[in-house]
Amino acid sequence: MPRLTHITGNRLLYYQHYGYDTKFNTDGYYTLDLNTRQEQLIHCDSNPYNVWDFQLDAHTTISVRADGIYRITTP
């Protein structure tokens, strides 16, 4: 289930966690171009625990997790 993170222009930044399945998927932060509907993985990340993301600007996310607080920068 994806978690919405940020929309800038026509690009949507979100976190996607897939869980277990028979198909290989990569958990992490993705962008979706709303015009072309092209999805791109920009940061691999898998965390089975609760994660709270706070978008500071179009390129910086603060991620609060059980094991610490992380700053994630994206292009």
Buried (B, 14 or more C-beta within 10 A) or exposed (E): EEEEBBBEEEBBBBBBBBEEEEEEEEBBBBBBEEEEEEEEBEBEBEBEEEBEBEBEEBEEBEBEBEEEEBEBEBE
